[in-house]
Amino acid sequence: MSDVIIGDMLGFSKIATGTPSEFCREVHGGQMTYDSNPIIREGVGGQRKVLKGMSAVTTSCVCTGVAKADWALWLPGTLDLQIATMFECLAEVDDGTNGAEFLLTGGQPSKFGLSWTDAPDAEVEFTLDAVWALATEQAVGTDIPVYYTDATAAGYGPGDMSVVFGADPGVISINLQVDLLTQAHNTATVRAALAKTFPDSYHLTGVNPTCELITTEPLIITQLTDDEYTAGNIVVTLDNGVVADDAAITLTGMVCPNFNIRWEGGNGKVGFAHSFILGSSADVWGSAAVA
């Protein structure tokens, strides 16, 4: 009979010098991918050669209750090729006996996501993606991920968030994304055995914010026939009563190229769906910032 893994399907926390520490309160979903990017060459007469390319290790963590000091690393706000304070992480797919466990090092943020709906049991949810220069497998059970359990990083529940675009349009759903366009730094360097396929590091190369809002009031209908876009700022305020968690995310210079009306039958609410992209900007690095 094969083994059945009943533990965390992606246990995830920070780790330093072999000591796990909290990254979030709950992990609601996630994925770790390890792509060896095979180099495939085919020649005449049926020849075929397959080499290992540059490894790409990524994690995507869907979570709540992340300390502001940690999730803010995904929103540098200024030109920053590398986040010097990026931590190492522990990722596991095991139950303490079966599975796999990895120590992730040389990481950089890659994509930030924030989502929320007006459901009565909704909570602000983060999706934090990162890329890692090295994933070192270690024996199952060597380390155990840990999570916040006290008032630290309590998360953002009902009444803890507001979203405005100039005024308050009655936001009932938000999906905010910031892509840091993170790329591998792979120099022509002879590397030691067992380390040849890992990149030297990762660098942030830009900032590309997008935002989808569903509102109870139309935002930009009169702008659709104008000759030029009218840019505005989207401000997401997070306030759960804990000073260390208070934050304001500002997307600067956003424009809305389209909207659509969600048709609802009966007595359902009508929502106006707006998709925002970054407009003209003299400083894309400052287009998504947190304070």
FENMO-V552860 format. One record per pair of residues at least 24 apart in sequence whose ideal C-beta (glycine too) atoms are under 8 Angstrom apart, sorted by sequence separation. I is the first residue (numbers start at 1). GAP is how many residues later the second one is. D is the distance in Angstrom with one decimal. If there is no record, write none. Layout:
# FENMO-V552860
I_GAP_D ; I_GAP_D
This chain:
# FENMO-V552860
33_24_7.2 ; 107_24_6.5 ; 180_24_4.7 ; 181_24_4.5 ; 231_24_5.2 ; 254_24_6.2 ; 255_24_3.9 ; 32_25_7.4 ; 33_25_5.0 ; 83_25_6.0 ; 107_25_4.4 ; 180_25_7.7 ; 181_25_4.1 ; 230_25_7.2 ; 251_25_7.3 ; 253_25_6.3 ; 254_25_6.4 ; 32_26_7.2 ; 33_26_7.9 ; 82_26_6.2 ; 83_26_6.0 ; 104_26_7.9 ; 106_26_6.0 ; 107_26_7.1 ; 180_26_7.1 ; 181_26_7.4 ; 229_26_3.9 ; 253_26_4.8 ; 32_27_5.0 ; 105_27_6.6 ; 106_27_2.9 ; 180_27_6.2 ; 181_27_6.2 ; 229_27_7.8 ; 251_27_7.7 ; 253_27_6.9 ; 31_28_7.2 ; 32_28_8.0 ; 104_28_4.4 ; 105_28_6.7 ; 106_28_5.1 ; 179_28_7.6 ; 180_28_8.0 ; 229_28_7.4 ; 253_28_5.2 ; 30_29_6.8 ; 31_29_4.9 ; 105_29_4.8 ; 178_29_6.4 ; 179_29_4.4 ; 252_29_7.5 ; 30_30_5.9 ; 59_30_7.0 ; 104_30_7.4 ; 178_30_7.2 ; 179_30_7.8 ; 30_31_4.7 ; 104_31_5.5 ; 105_31_7.1 ; 124_31_6.8 ; 178_31_4.8 ; 179_31_7.8 ; 30_32_5.8 ; 59_32_6.1 ; 103_32_7.4 ; 123_32_5.9 ; 124_32_3.8 ; 177_32_7.0 ; 178_32_7.9 ; 29_33_4.0 ; 30_33_7.7 ; 102_33_4.7 ; 103_33_4.6 ; 123_33_6.6 ; 124_33_7.7 ; 176_33_7.5 ; 177_33_4.9 ; 223_33_7.2 ; 27_34_6.1 ; 28_34_4.8 ; 102_34_6.6 ; 123_34_5.2 ; 176_34_7.7 ; 177_34_7.2 ; 224_34_7.9 ; 252_34_6.5 ; 253_34_6.0 ; 27_35_7.0 ; 28_35_6.3 ; 74_35_4.4 ; 102_35_5.6 ; 103_35_5.8 ; 176_35_4.8 ; 224_35_7.7 ; 252_35_5.1 ; 27_36_5.1 ; 28_36_6.8 ; 73_36_5.6 ; 101_36_6.9 ; 102_36_7.2 ; 122_36_7.6 ; 124_36_7.0 ; 175_36_7.1 ; 176_36_7.9 ; 220_36_4.5 ; 251_36_6.5 ; 252_36_7.7 ; 24_37_7.3 ; 26_37_6.3 ; 74_37_7.6 ; 75_37_6.1 ; 100_37_6.3 ; 101_37_5.4 ; 124_37_5.7 ; 174_37_7.0 ; 175_37_4.4 ; 219_37_6.5 ; 251_37_5.5 ; 252_37_7.5 ; 23_38_7.5 ; 25_38_7.6 ; 26_38_5.2 ; 74_38_3.7 ; 101_38_7.1 ; 120_38_8.0 ; 174_38_7.2 ; 221_38_7.1 ; 250_38_7.6 ; 24_39_4.0 ; 25_39_5.8 ; 26_39_6.1 ; 101_39_5.3 ; 173_39_7.7 ; 174_39_5.7 ; 220_39_6.3 ; 249_39_7.3 ; 250_39_5.5 ; 23_40_7.4 ; 24_40_6.7 ; 25_40_2.5 ; 100_40_6.9 ; 101_40_7.4 ; 103_40_7.9 ; 173_40_6.9 ; 174_40_7.9 ; 211_40_6.0 ; 219_40_7.1 ; 249_40_7.4 ; 250_40_7.6 ; 24_41_5.2 ; 25_41_7.6 ; 71_41_7.4 ; 89_41_7.5 ; 99_41_5.6 ; 101_41_6.1 ; 173_41_3.9 ; 218_41_6.9 ; 249_41_5.0 ; 250_41_7.3 ; 24_42_4.6 ; 98_42_6.8 ; 101_42_6.9 ; 171_42_5.5 ; 172_42_5.4 ; 209_42_4.9 ; 234_42_6.5 ; 248_42_6.9 ; 23_43_6.8 ; 89_43_7.7 ; 97_43_6.4 ; 171_43_7.2 ; 172_43_6.8 ; 211_43_6.5 ; 247_43_5.5 ; 248_43_5.0 ; 86_44_7.8 ; 91_44_7.9 ; 96_44_6.8 ; 97_44_7.0 ; 169_44_7.4 ; 171_44_5.4 ; 172_44_6.2 ; 247_44_7.0 ; 22_45_7.8 ; 59_45_6.8 ; 96_45_4.9 ; 116_45_6.4 ; 170_45_5.3 ; 209_45_7.1 ; 94_46_4.7 ; 169_46_4.1 ; 170_46_3.5 ; 12_47_7.1 ; 23_47_6.6 ; 57_47_6.8 ; 94_47_7.3 ; 169_47_7.2 ; 170_47_5.2 ; 92_48_7.6 ; 96_48_7.6 ; 165_48_7.3 ; 169_48_4.6 ; 214_48_7.2 ; 231_48_4.2 ; 10_49_7.9 ; 12_49_5.4 ; 169_49_7.9 ; 231_49_7.3 ; 163_50_7.0 ; 169_50_5.2 ; 229_50_5.7 ; 10_51_7.5 ; 12_51_7.8 ; 60_51_7.9 ; 92_51_7.8 ; 131_51_5.6 ; 58_52_7.1 ; 92_52_7.9 ; 90_53_5.3 ; 92_53_6.3 ; 131_53_7.6 ; 216_53_6.6 ; 219_53_6.9 ; 74_54_6.0 ; 118_54_4.1 ; 165_54_6.0 ; 216_54_7.7 ; 218_54_4.6 ; 220_54_6.5 ; 71_55_5.7 ; 90_55_5.6 ; 117_55_6.9 ; 118_55_6.7 ; 216_55_6.8 ; 217_55_6.9 ; 219_55_5.4 ; 14_56_7.9 ; 117_56_4.7 ; 215_56_6.8 ; 216_56_7.4 ; 71_57_6.4 ; 116_57_7.1 ; 214_57_4.3 ; 215_57_5.1 ; 116_58_5.3 ; 176_58_7.8 ; 214_58_6.9 ; 32_59_5.1 ; 64_59_5.5 ; 115_59_6.5 ; 214_59_5.1 ; 215_59_6.7 ; 64_60_7.1 ; 66_60_5.5 ; 114_60_7.0 ; 115_60_4.9 ; 176_60_6.7 ; 213_60_7.4 ; 214_60_7.7 ; 32_61_7.5 ; 64_61_5.7 ; 114_61_7.8 ; 115_61_7.3 ; 212_61_7.0 ; 213_61_4.9 ; 63_62_7.3 ; 64_62_7.0 ; 66_62_7.2 ; 113_62_7.4 ; 114_62_4.4 ; 174_62_7.2 ; 212_62_7.1 ; 62_63_6.4 ; 63_63_5.6 ; 113_63_6.8 ; 212_63_5.3 ; 213_63_7.1 ; 62_64_7.4 ; 63_64_7.9 ; 112_64_7.9 ; 113_64_5.2 ; 134_64_5.4 ; 211_64_7.7 ; 212_64_7.3 ; 61_65_7.9 ; 62_65_5.1 ; 63_65_6.9 ; 112_65_7.0 ; 113_65_7.8 ; 133_65_5.7 ; 210_65_7.3 ; 211_65_4.4 ; 23_66_7.0 ; 61_66_7.2 ; 111_66_6.7 ; 112_66_4.3 ; 133_66_5.5 ; 166_66_5.2 ; 210_66_6.5 ; 60_67_6.4 ; 61_67_5.1 ; 111_67_6.9 ; 133_67_7.1 ; 165_67_5.5 ; 166_67_7.5 ; 210_67_5.7 ; 60_68_7.6 ; 61_68_7.6 ; 111_68_5.2 ; 112_68_7.6 ; 133_68_5.6 ; 165_68_7.4 ; 210_68_7.7 ; 60_69_4.7 ; 61_69_7.9 ; 110_69_7.5 ; 111_69_6.7 ; 133_69_6.4 ; 165_69_5.3 ; 209_69_5.5 ; 20_70_5.6 ; 32_70_7.1 ; 59_70_6.9 ; 110_70_5.7 ; 132_70_8.0 ; 164_70_7.5 ; 165_70_7.9 ; 208_70_6.6 ; 16_71_6.9 ; 58_71_6.6 ; 59_71_5.4 ; 109_71_5.8 ; 131_71_5.1 ; 163_71_7.0 ; 164_71_5.2 ; 15_72_7.9 ; 16_72_6.3 ; 58_72_7.0 ; 108_72_7.9 ; 110_72_4.1 ; 163_72_7.3 ; 14_73_4.7 ; 15_73_5.5 ; 58_73_5.2 ; 59_73_7.1 ; 109_73_6.9 ; 163_73_5.3 ; 164_73_7.9 ; 176_73_7.3 ; 14_74_6.9 ; 15_74_6.3 ; 57_74_6.8 ; 58_74_7.3 ; 108_74_5.4 ; 162_74_7.5 ; 163_74_7.8 ; 14_75_5.8 ; 15_75_4.3 ; 56_75_7.0 ; 57_75_4.3 ; 161_75_6.7 ; 162_75_4.7 ; 176_75_7.3 ; 13_76_6.9 ; 14_76_7.4 ; 57_76_7.7 ; 161_76_6.7 ; 208_76_7.5 ; 12_77_6.5 ; 13_77_5.5 ; 57_77_7.4 ; 161_77_5.5 ; 207_77_5.1 ; 12_78_7.1 ; 57_78_4.4 ; 160_78_6.3 ; 161_78_7.7 ; 206_78_5.9 ; 207_78_5.4 ; 209_78_5.7 ; 11_79_7.4 ; 12_79_5.5 ; 160_79_6.0 ; 206_79_7.6 ; 209_79_4.3 ; 11_80_7.0 ; 12_80_7.8 ; 55_80_7.8 ; 160_80_4.4 ; 207_80_5.7 ; 10_81_6.3 ; 11_81_4.1 ; 67_81_7.8 ; 160_81_7.9 ; 207_81_5.5 ; 10_82_7.4 ; 11_82_7.5 ; 65_82_8.0 ; 156_82_5.1 ; 10_83_6.2 ; 11_83_7.5 ; 65_83_5.6 ; 157_83_7.1 ; 8_84_6.4 ; 9_84_6.0 ; 156_84_5.3 ; 7_85_7.6 ; 8_85_7.4 ; 67_85_6.7 ; 68_85_7.8 ; 155_85_7.0 ; 7_86_7.7 ; 8_86_7.7 ; 67_86_4.4 ; 154_86_5.6 ; 7_87_5.3 ; 8_87_8.0 ; 66_87_5.8 ; 5_88_6.8 ; 7_88_3.1 ; 15_88_6.7 ; 65_88_4.6 ; 154_88_6.0 ; 5_89_6.4 ; 6_89_5.2 ; 7_89_6.3 ; 65_89_6.3 ; 66_89_8.0 ; 156_89_7.6 ; 165_89_7.9 ; 5_90_5.5 ; 65_90_4.1 ; 64_91_4.5 ; 151_91_6.7 ; 154_91_6.7 ; 7_92_6.6 ; 106_92_8.0 ; 110_92_7.8 ; 152_92_7.9 ; 153_92_6.7 ; 5_93_5.2 ; 108_93_7.6 ; 4_94_7.8 ; 5_94_5.0 ; 108_94_4.1 ; 3_95_4.5 ; 106_95_6.0 ; 107_95_7.4 ; 108_95_7.3 ; 109_95_7.5 ; 106_96_7.3 ; 108_96_6.6 ; 28_97_6.8 ; 172_97_7.3 ; 173_98_7.3 ; 172_99_6.2 ; 34_101_6.1 ; 24_102_7.8 ; 75_103_6.3 ; 74_104_6.8 ; 76_104_7.8 ; 74_106_7.2 ; 178_110_4.7 ; 124_114_6.9 ; 82_119_7.0 ; 27_120_7.7 ; 82_120_7.6 ; 26_121_6.8 ; 82_121_6.1 ; 83_121_7.4 ; 23_122_8.0 ; 25_122_5.8 ; 81_122_4.8 ; 82_122_6.8 ; 114_122_6.9 ; 20_123_5.3 ; 24_123_6.5 ; 25_123_4.4 ; 81_123_5.7 ; 20_124_6.4 ; 22_124_5.6 ; 23_124_7.7 ; 24_124_6.8 ; 25_124_7.6 ; 80_124_6.2 ; 81_124_7.9 ; 18_125_6.9 ; 20_125_5.8 ; 21_125_6.6 ; 22_125_5.8 ; 20_126_4.9 ; 22_126_4.7 ; 15_128_6.3 ; 25_128_5.9 ; 56_128_7.1 ; 76_128_7.1 ; 24_129_6.9 ; 25_129_7.4 ; 22_130_7.5 ; 25_130_6.0 ; 54_130_6.4 ; 22_131_7.4 ; 76_131_7.8 ; 13_132_3.8 ; 54_132_5.7 ; 11_133_7.5 ; 12_133_5.8 ; 13_133_5.3 ; 11_134_3.9 ; 13_134_6.8 ; 114_135_7.3 ; 8_137_7.0 ; 55_142_4.7 ; 54_143_5.9 ; 55_143_5.4 ; 53_144_7.0 ; 54_144_7.4 ; 55_144_7.5 ; 52_145_5.0 ; 54_145_5.7 ; 36_161_6.8 ; 75_174_6.7 ; 69_175_7.7 ; 72_175_7.2 ; 68_176_6.4 ; 112_176_7.9 ; 67_177_7.4 ; 68_177_5.4 ; 67_178_7.5 ; 68_178_7.6 ; 68_179_5.3 ; 80_205_7.4 ; 79_206_4.6 ; 78_207_5.5 ; 77_208_7.1 ; 78_208_6.4 ; 76_209_7.1 ; 77_209_6.1 ; 77_211_7.1 ; 78_211_7.9 ; 77_212_3.3 ; 75_213_5.5 ; 77_213_6.7 ; 75_214_6.1 ; 75_215_4.5 ; 72_218_5.0 ; 68_222_7.8
